[in-house]
Amino acid sequence: MKFMSSRRSLLKLLLSSPLLLTNPFTKTRQITAQTLGSNPDRCQYFDKNTRLTIAMWDFSWLKANHPDGAYEDLEKRVREAHERGYNTLRIDCFPSHILQGEVTFSKNYNPSTDLPRWGQTSVDHKCNVLKRLSQLAEYCRKYDLWLGLDAWDKQHMIGHDEIIESNNEEKTFRKIAEIWVEALKLMRDAGILERAVWIAPLNEVPHYGVSKLRSIINIRKKISESGQSNPDLERSMDEIYKNVNHWMGEAIKDEVKNDNIPLSYSSLGMENFASRVTDIYDVIDVHFLPMIIMDEMDKKAFEKTGRGASTFSDFEALLKYDLAEYSKIWNSVCKKNYAKMLNEVRDYHQKALDNLSLPSGKKLTAVITESFGPCFWPDHPSVSWEWYKRYNADALRIVASMPFAGSSLSNYAEPIFSLWEDEDWHYAANTYFLNAC
């Protein structure tokens, strides 16, 4: 298949309707699944009459909201999200920081030497989190965007990052709920909850939530020592997940019962969701960030660009590689294994959809907010986005045919990365997603 180099040509190919080719800088460029004639009963996110097109702005929206930061002009960035076809921003709303009042974020990033990364802060700065969040909500109201409210900073909420003993599990996770409840009261008074489309008590519960539970550590150790799967131990692990999720969610659900805001479970991938949440949950947030599919020759080629290049490399490791060669190999391997990668997308997300029915009969609504891989990507002049963009856009088209109520396009779909500059790529993919179901 010959891929067209012109983004404009691609846009016209995918979106031939004159309605979709309006001036990209006007507020009329707002399109929902309903206005495009899709089936709202299958596609819409609860009462929103549309699917959600989600940009993951995580904690970066606030940490880089400083002079010369990527989010210095917050209104401009929200307007750009609207122009790119996004209708939802997934953010860390910093619930425990809201209760602090003024907080300080310390410099952790040097733009002249470091790769762009989430949470980058290039200068020390102070802010009142509730006031900034109120500003963001007001801009979202102006440009017709919603907010998915998550929290990343478990350590700040519970006061430590140590192993949690079994006798402290319930107390610890109910404390997280208590913090949320107090923050939600303030957010309601500030008009923020009017824009909320979900509340997720903690990002990626398997990683941020339970990875340091003594009970989980012990179970994983037993499974590892046995060298084989153990259904009884796996059921015990699921029960711990279920308890943790219920302890975090119960008070939150009660607090927002009159706000009609769904409660979301933030996963670490395709899990046995039905065994890990209770009926207080409404949404499953699926994350899918796989490594590129490669054979042994491909791994050796990657390793020649730098030790560990064929594995899960973070931003610090990536910066040490021969990035021009790394990019060349990535594009080549992606092209070679493209059919397998797309099949993996389809199979993975279908399995996720197969695990949405709770024992009570309640059917959970699925969204995708971290996609489609890889997790870490070097945003560097020597690295081409070409095959990354092809893969992510095609992956979105695959899940667009499935009954997901919302999806992101990339974990790099935010202003701190240069991928944000390709407005047509975002807009074409998001509009396809809205119109495909």
Secondary structure, DSSP 8 states (H G I E B T S, - for coil): ----S-HHHHHHHH--SGGGGS-TTSTT----TTTTT--HHHH--TTSSS-EEEEEEETHHHHT-STTSTTSSHHHHHHHHHHTT--EEEEE--HHHHTTSEEEE-----TTTS---TT--SS-EEEEHHHHHHHHHHHHHHTT-EEEEE---HHHHHS--S-B-GGGHHHHHHHHHHHHHHHHHHHHHTT-GGGEEEE-SSSSIIIIISTTBHHHHHHHHHHHHHTS--HHHHHHHHHHHHHHHHHHHHHHHHHTTTTT--BEEE-SSS--GGGT--TT--EEEEE--------HHHHHHHHTTSTTTTS---HHHHTTS-HHHHHHHHHHHHHHTHHHHHHHHHHHHHHHHTT-B-TTS-B-EEEEEE-SS-S-----TTS--HHHHHHHHHHHHHHHTTT-SEEES-TT-STTSGGGG-HHHHHHHHHHHHH--
